[in-house]
Structure formats: structure tokens, C-alpha cells
Amino acid sequence: MDGEAVRSVPLYYRQTVAPIPEKRFFEDYLGDKMEERLQKILSRYGVASRRKAEELISERRVRVNGNTASLGDTAVDGEDVIEVDGVRLKKEPERL
């Protein structure tokens, strides 16, 4: 009787949807460090606000691993070397 009930249900009701990966999956895959936009990293370090950081990047004053950065670039904080006007950003900023 159960088999007949399953066959009477349209196919699209029986299809399962793939589960959305949990955050833990991304942490396992990418490690603890995730890429962030340069504007966010620069603002967290107190170099400039995000809007001002965009101006610094468009003025070609920011370098990541020795390469000039462009808008939309990302970096892994703590692993990539980020320089502003030739001055390297120091360690992770202290949290209050």
C-alpha cells in the first residue's frame, strides 16, 4: 500500500533539495582565515574609512604581496602582505 502511495505522488514532490552548506563547511574548506575586501581590512586597522580606502586603492597607493591593488581585490588578513604608501600593516589590531 505504501509503494502505491509513493507512485501516485508527482515526481517533483519526491525530489529532494540539496542542503545548504553550513558555515562549518566553509571553515573546514578554507581554514580559519577567509578572504575579505581590502576596504574592510584597511578600515579595521584604522587606516581609513571604507570609502576613503576605496580612494586609496583607486589612487594605486595600496599593494598586496607586492602587486598594486585594484578595487574589488580581496586579501587574507594575517597571511597576505598589505602595504599603504609603502608602509606595511602591522599585526591584527587589538579589540576593545
VEXDREN-2710 file (C-alpha; in Angstrom, 1 decimal):
% VEXDREN-2710
k/r/px/py/pz
1/MET/0.0/0.0/0.0
2/ASP/2.8/2.4/0.8
3/GLY/4.5/1.8/-2.5
4/GLU/1.3/2.7/-4.4
5/ALA/1.0/5.9/-2.5
6/VAL/4.5/6.9/-3.4
7/ARG/3.9/6.2/-7.1
8/SER/0.7/8.4/-7.0
9/VAL/2.7/11.4/-5.8
10/PRO/4.0/13.5/-8.7
11/LEU/7.8/13.2/-9.2
12/TYR/8.5/16.9/-8.4
13/TYR/7.2/16.4/-4.9
14/ARG/9.5/13.4/-4.3
15/GLN/12.7/15.2/-5.4
16/THR/14.9/16.3/-2.5
17/VAL/16.6/19.6/-2.4
18/ALA/20.4/19.6/-1.7
19/PRO/21.0/21.1/1.8
20/ILE/22.7/24.5/2.0
21/PRO/26.3/24.0/3.3
22/GLU/26.8/25.1/6.8
23/LYS/29.3/27.7/7.8
24/ARG/31.4/24.9/9.3
25/PHE/31.9/23.5/5.8
26/PHE/33.5/26.8/4.6
27/GLU/35.7/27.0/7.7
28/ASP/36.9/23.4/7.1
29/TYR/37.5/24.1/3.4
30/LEU/39.2/27.5/3.7
31/GLY/40.6/27.3/7.2
32/ASP/40.1/29.9/9.9
33/LYS/41.1/32.8/7.6
34/MET/38.7/34.0/5.0
35/GLU/39.3/36.5/2.2
36/GLU/37.9/39.9/2.8
37/ARG/37.8/43.0/0.7
38/LEU/40.7/45.3/1.1
39/GLN/38.5/48.2/2.1
40/LYS/37.2/46.3/5.1
41/ILE/40.7/45.3/6.2
42/LEU/42.0/48.8/5.9
43/SER/39.1/50.3/7.9
44/ARG/39.5/47.6/10.6
45/TYR/43.2/48.6/11.0
46/GLY/42.2/52.3/11.3
47/VAL/44.0/53.3/8.1
48/ALA/40.9/54.9/6.7
49/SER/37.1/54.6/6.4
50/ARG/35.8/52.1/3.8
51/ARG/35.0/55.0/1.4
52/LYS/38.4/56.6/1.9
53/ALA/40.1/53.2/1.5
54/GLU/38.4/52.9/-1.9
55/GLU/40.0/56.2/-2.9
56/LEU/43.4/55.0/-1.7
57/ILE/43.1/51.8/-3.8
58/SER/41.9/53.7/-6.9
59/GLU/44.9/56.1/-6.4
60/ARG/47.1/53.0/-6.6
61/ARG/48.6/53.6/-3.1
62/VAL/47.8/50.1/-1.8
63/ARG/49.8/47.0/-2.6
64/VAL/49.1/43.3/-1.7
65/ASN/52.0/40.9/-1.8
66/GLY/54.0/43.4/-3.9
67/ASN/51.3/43.9/-6.5
68/THR/49.3/47.1/-6.9
69/ALA/45.7/46.5/-5.7
70/SER/42.6/47.4/-7.6
71/LEU/39.0/48.0/-6.4
72/GLY/37.3/44.7/-5.6
73/ASP/40.5/42.9/-4.7
74/THR/40.5/40.6/-1.6
75/ALA/43.1/39.5/0.8
76/VAL/43.5/37.1/3.7
77/ASP/44.3/39.2/6.8
78/GLY/47.4/37.9/8.5
79/GLU/48.7/35.9/5.5
80/ASP/48.9/38.5/2.7
81/VAL/51.3/41.4/3.0
82/ILE/49.4/44.7/2.7
83/GLU/51.2/48.0/2.3
84/VAL/49.8/51.5/2.2
85/ASP/52.1/54.2/0.8
86/GLY/55.0/51.7/1.2
87/VAL/54.2/51.1/4.9
88/ARG/53.3/47.5/5.8
89/LEU/50.3/46.9/8.0
90/LYS/51.2/45.5/11.4
91/LYS/49.7/42.6/13.3
92/GLU/45.9/42.2/13.9
93/PRO/44.5/45.3/15.6
94/GLU/43.6/44.9/19.3
95/ARG/39.9/44.5/20.1
96/LEU/38.4/46.6/22.8
END
